[in-house]
């Protein structure tokens, strides 16, 4: 069974391309005078949304496909995610700060920048990605799988 997903728009969008979402979810009623932002409240099979996401991105619209659980479920607060990210960072002898680009982040994770506590040797920063539903720290491969399977991006 296909996972039902929604489209998440990262910023306010007023674009005629959104009209065609009705082809995938009849409950979506396009209003040409409205700016759309955040979840569109649609329920479409994951695979069917991929070409829609690609088409919107070609129009310059930053958006993501996300399982409806992330729209409808109880998500953890940013402050709780920050605590989880700090715990993870301390295990890496690092600290965290809020990501400067949080408006281009998928709606399924909270993202924090990792900052090494010392710069000895070849040390680089990184990211702590905290799942918004259950609070686990995402691995790079989990992030890549999500981006490819739901958004056709690597």
C-alpha positions as a Markdown table, in Angstrom:
| # | Residue | x | y | z |
|---|---|---|---|---|
| 1 | Unk | 0.0 | 0.0 | 0.0 |
| 2 | Unk | 1.3 | 3.5 | -0.9 |
| 3 | Unk | 1.9 | 5.9 | 1.8 |
| 4 | Unk | -0.4 | 9.0 | 1.7 |
| 5 | Unk | 1.5 | 12.3 | 1.4 |
| 6 | Unk | 0.9 | 16.0 | 1.4 |
| 7 | Unk | 2.8 | 18.8 | -0.2 |
| 8 | Unk | 4.5 | 21.3 | 2.0 |
| 9 | Unk | 5.3 | 24.7 | 0.6 |
| 10 | Unk | 8.2 | 26.4 | 2.4 |
| 11 | Unk | 7.0 | 30.0 | 1.7 |
| 12 | Unk | 3.9 | 31.8 | 0.5 |
| 13 | Unk | 3.1 | 30.8 | -3.1 |
| 14 | Unk | 0.6 | 32.2 | -5.5 |
| 15 | Unk | 1.0 | 30.2 | -8.7 |
| 16 | Unk | -1.4 | 28.8 | -11.3 |
| 17 | Unk | 0.5 | 25.5 | -11.2 |
| 18 | Unk | -1.2 | 24.7 | -7.9 |
| 19 | Unk | -4.5 | 24.4 | -9.8 |
| 20 | Unk | -3.5 | 21.0 | -11.1 |
| 21 | Unk | -3.2 | 19.5 | -7.7 |
| 22 | Unk | -7.0 | 19.0 | -7.9 |
| 23 | Unk | -6.2 | 16.2 | -10.5 |
| 24 | Unk | -4.7 | 14.2 | -7.7 |
| 25 | Unk | -7.0 | 15.1 | -4.8 |
| 26 | Unk | -10.5 | 16.3 | -5.7 |
| 27 | Unk | -10.9 | 17.9 | -2.3 |
| 28 | Unk | -8.3 | 20.5 | -3.1 |
| 29 | Unk | -10.0 | 23.7 | -4.4 |
| 30 | Unk | -7.6 | 26.2 | -6.0 |
| 31 | Unk | -8.2 | 29.9 | -5.2 |
| 32 | Unk | -6.3 | 32.1 | -7.7 |
| 33 | Unk | -6.4 | 35.0 | -5.2 |
| 34 | Unk | -4.9 | 33.0 | -2.3 |
| 35 | Unk | -1.3 | 32.6 | -1.2 |
| 36 | Unk | -0.6 | 29.0 | -0.1 |
| 37 | Unk | 2.0 | 28.1 | 2.5 |
| 38 | Unk | 2.8 | 25.1 | 4.6 |
| 39 | Unk | 0.8 | 21.9 | 4.1 |
| 40 | Unk | -1.9 | 21.9 | 1.4 |
| 41 | Unk | -4.0 | 19.4 | 3.3 |
| 42 | Unk | -4.1 | 16.9 | 0.4 |
| 43 | Unk | -3.9 | 13.1 | 0.6 |
| 44 | Unk | -2.1 | 11.6 | -2.4 |
| 45 | Unk | 0.0 | 8.4 | -2.9 |
| 46 | Unk | 3.7 | 9.1 | -2.5 |
| 47 | Unk | 4.7 | 8.1 | -6.0 |
| 48 | Unk | 2.0 | 10.2 | -7.7 |
| 49 | Unk | 3.2 | 13.4 | -5.9 |
| 50 | Unk | 6.8 | 13.1 | -7.2 |
| 51 | Unk | 6.2 | 14.6 | -10.6 |
| 52 | Unk | 4.1 | 17.3 | -9.0 |
| 53 | Unk | 7.0 | 18.2 | -6.6 |
| 54 | Unk | 9.4 | 18.2 | -9.6 |
| 55 | Unk | 7.1 | 20.5 | -11.6 |
| 56 | Unk | 6.7 | 22.9 | -8.7 |
| 57 | Unk | 10.4 | 23.0 | -8.1 |
| 58 | Unk | 11.0 | 23.8 | -11.8 |
| 59 | Unk | 8.7 | 26.8 | -11.2 |
| 60 | Unk | 11.1 | 27.9 | -8.4 |
| 61 | Unk | 8.8 | 26.8 | -5.6 |
| 62 | Unk | 10.6 | 25.3 | -2.7 |
| 63 | Unk | 8.4 | 22.4 | -1.5 |
| 64 | Unk | 8.5 | 18.9 | -0.2 |
| 65 | Unk | 6.4 | 15.8 | -0.2 |
| 66 | Unk | 5.8 | 14.5 | 3.3 |
| 67 | Unk | 3.8 | 11.6 | 4.8 |
| 68 | Unk | 0.5 | 12.9 | 6.2 |
| 69 | Unk | 1.5 | 11.6 | 9.6 |
| 70 | Unk | 3.8 | 14.7 | 9.9 |
| 71 | Unk | 0.9 | 16.9 | 9.1 |
| 72 | Unk | -1.7 | 15.2 | 11.3 |
| 73 | Unk | 0.4 | 13.6 | 14.1 |
| 74 | Unk | 1.6 | 15.1 | 17.3 |
| 75 | Unk | 5.0 | 16.6 | 16.5 |
| 76 | Unk | 7.6 | 17.4 | 19.0 |
| 77 | Unk | 8.3 | 21.1 | 19.8 |
| 78 | Unk | 11.4 | 22.8 | 18.5 |
| 79 | Unk | 12.7 | 23.2 | 22.1 |
| 80 | Unk | 12.3 | 19.5 | 22.8 |
| 81 | Unk | 14.2 | 18.8 | 19.5 |
| 82 | Unk | 16.9 | 21.2 | 20.5 |
| 83 | Unk | 17.4 | 19.2 | 23.8 |
| 84 | Unk | 17.7 | 16.0 | 21.8 |
| 85 | Unk | 20.1 | 17.6 | 19.4 |
| 86 | Unk | 22.3 | 18.9 | 22.3 |
| 87 | Unk | 22.4 | 15.4 | 23.8 |
| 88 | Unk | 23.5 | 14.0 | 20.4 |
| 89 | Unk | 26.0 | 16.8 | 19.8 |
| 90 | Unk | 27.6 | 16.3 | 23.2 |
| 91 | Unk | 28.4 | 12.7 | 22.3 |
| 92 | Unk | 30.4 | 14.1 | 19.4 |
| 93 | Unk | 32.1 | 16.8 | 21.5 |
| 94 | Unk | 30.1 | 19.4 | 19.7 |
| 95 | Unk | 27.4 | 21.9 | 20.5 |
| 96 | Unk | 24.4 | 23.0 | 18.4 |
| 97 | Unk | 22.8 | 26.1 | 17.1 |
| 98 | Unk | 19.7 | 26.7 | 15.1 |
| 99 | Unk | 20.1 | 26.2 | 11.3 |
| 100 | Unk | 20.2 | 29.5 | 9.4 |
| 101 | Unk | 18.2 | 27.9 | 6.5 |
| 102 | Unk | 15.3 | 26.4 | 8.4 |
| 103 | Unk | 12.8 | 27.7 | 5.8 |
| 104 | Unk | 14.2 | 25.3 | 3.2 |
| 105 | Unk | 14.1 | 22.2 | 5.5 |
| 106 | Unk | 11.8 | 19.3 | 4.9 |
| 107 | Unk | 8.8 | 19.4 | 7.3 |
| 108 | Unk | 9.6 | 16.0 | 8.7 |
| 109 | Unk | 12.7 | 17.1 | 10.7 |
| 110 | Unk | 14.1 | 19.8 | 12.9 |
| 111 | Unk | 17.6 | 20.7 | 11.7 |
| 112 | Unk | 20.4 | 22.1 | 13.9 |
| 113 | Unk | 24.0 | 23.0 | 12.9 |
| 114 | Unk | 26.7 | 21.1 | 14.8 |
| 115 | Unk | 29.6 | 23.1 | 15.9 |
| 116 | Unk | 32.8 | 21.3 | 17.2 |
| 117 | Unk | 33.9 | 22.4 | 20.6 |
| 118 | Unk | 37.5 | 22.2 | 19.6 |
| 119 | Unk | 39.1 | 22.6 | 16.2 |
| 120 | Unk | 42.0 | 20.2 | 16.5 |
| 121 | Unk | 42.9 | 18.3 | 13.3 |
| 122 | Unk | 40.4 | 17.8 | 10.5 |
| 123 | Unk | 37.2 | 18.6 | 12.3 |
| 124 | Unk | 34.1 | 19.7 | 10.4 |
| 125 | Unk | 30.7 | 20.7 | 11.6 |
| 126 | Unk | 27.6 | 19.0 | 10.4 |
| 127 | Unk | 23.9 | 18.7 | 11.1 |
| 128 | Unk | 21.7 | 17.2 | 13.7 |
| 129 | Unk | 18.4 | 16.2 | 12.1 |
| 130 | Unk | 15.7 | 15.4 | 14.7 |
| 131 | Unk | 12.6 | 13.6 | 13.5 |
| 132 | Unk | 9.5 | 15.6 | 14.3 |
| 133 | Unk | 7.3 | 12.7 | 15.2 |
| 134 | Unk | 9.5 | 10.5 | 17.5 |
| 135 | Unk | 12.6 | 12.6 | 18.1 |
| 136 | Unk | 15.2 | 10.1 | 16.8 |
| 137 | Unk | 18.3 | 11.5 | 15.2 |
| 138 | Unk | 18.3 | 10.9 | 11.4 |
| 139 | Unk | 21.3 | 9.4 | 9.8 |
| 140 | Unk | 22.6 | 10.7 | 6.5 |
| 141 | Unk | 21.3 | 7.6 | 4.7 |
| 142 | Unk | 17.9 | 8.1 | 6.2 |
| 143 | Unk | 17.8 | 11.7 | 5.0 |
| 144 | Unk | 19.0 | 10.7 | 1.5 |
| 145 | Unk | 16.4 | 7.9 | 1.3 |
| 146 | Unk | 13.6 | 10.3 | 2.3 |
| 147 | Unk | 14.8 | 13.0 | -0.2 |
| 148 | Unk | 15.0 | 10.4 | -3.0 |
| 149 | Unk | 11.9 | 8.4 | -2.3 |
| 150 | Unk | 9.6 | 11.3 | -1.5 |
| 151 | Unk | 11.1 | 14.2 | -3.5 |
| 152 | Unk | 13.3 | 12.6 | -6.2 |
| 153 | Unk | 16.3 | 14.6 | -5.0 |
| 154 | Unk | 19.7 | 13.5 | -3.9 |
